[in-house]
Amino acid sequence: MNNQFYINLRAIILFGFAFLLCSFIYSGKIQYYIAPQMMKFIYFAAGTFFVLGVVQMFRSEDSEEHCLCGHDHADTSKPFMRFSVYFLFLLPLLTGFVFPDKVLDSAMAEKKGVSLNGTVGMKASASKTDKSREKTDSDTPNADAYLEDPEKYMEELEEKYSADSQESSTSGSADTDAVFDYDEYYLEIAEKYEDREKIKITDDNYADLVDSIAIFLDRFEGKEIEIKGFVYREDGMEQNQIVVARFLMSCCSADTSVIGMMAEGLDLGEIETDSWVKVTGTISQTTYGDDRIPSIEVSKIKQIKKPDTPYVYQDLGIFN
């Protein structure tokens, strides 16, 4: 194969990526992979691939070999090795055009884990994990502290348990506002919705409203709520419990997380996992594991068709 063949092959690959992106945009399948706020970069990438493909198409073997730099650019590698490099670019093109698109479901939710306190619950969990890792580099911190100064260790231990006891005695009446760190943004959302008789969670307000309910649970308790999502169950859940969940995408499918609300009521055991439902009920609070979480006392549940846009998106404002 002469060098002109590989020049043309590079043009085909560039055009292929441009057409693949355009086909995803035209069919709407791009929503399975990219959040709306990232679409400006997809448009730019598709246009860039197309322009580079045009430039590559008009290149010739002579222009590549005679660049007047004083060096010999003749390729001495074996054809098989050279084509293998191009195949690395052809493979994602083939998979993009041939393999069907798959929407994430409860199997992936089980691997990722579900947050029942919205994104603030995930942030709080991550913060606790980071702090526990930062406390010490030792595998046996308690033993090390005791051996270093037994009397001081026992005094600190006694103070710690005394403080924990006082905190637990007052936690029952503590306002949910103090459970999570939050900014004025979530406070504004809570104030916007707390006076409404019915809280309707839509695709547009899903992440923000679920977060606000988790932070200001005491303000929303007792209010009627309507929410849509797919049914998810975790091991250890009772027969009358399900999670009404959605996959949340901030940037792309690689960073998706799963958030939802616990729903409790009769006959929920008959609802199949991964089916889509619209749940109406009353906001309450319950304990799941060691966490206090929002819960829905179901008054009505209806199975619905899977929406055209199965994901919900959170605009972090980074690329605006």
Secondary structure by P-SEA (a helix, b strand, c coil): ccaaaaaaaaaaaaaaaaaaaaaaaaaccccccccccaaaaaaaaaaaaaaaaaaaaaccaaaaacccccccccccccaaaaaaaaaaaaaaaaaaacbbbbcccaaaaaaaccccccaaaaaaaaaaaaaaaaccccccaaaaaaaacaaaaaaaaaaaaaaaaaaaaacccccccccccccaaaaaaaaacccccbbbbccccaaaaaaaaaaaccccccbbbbbbbbbbbccccccccccbbbbbbccccccbbbbbbbbbbcccccccccbbbbbbbbbbcccccccbbbbbcccbbbbbccccccbbbbcccccc
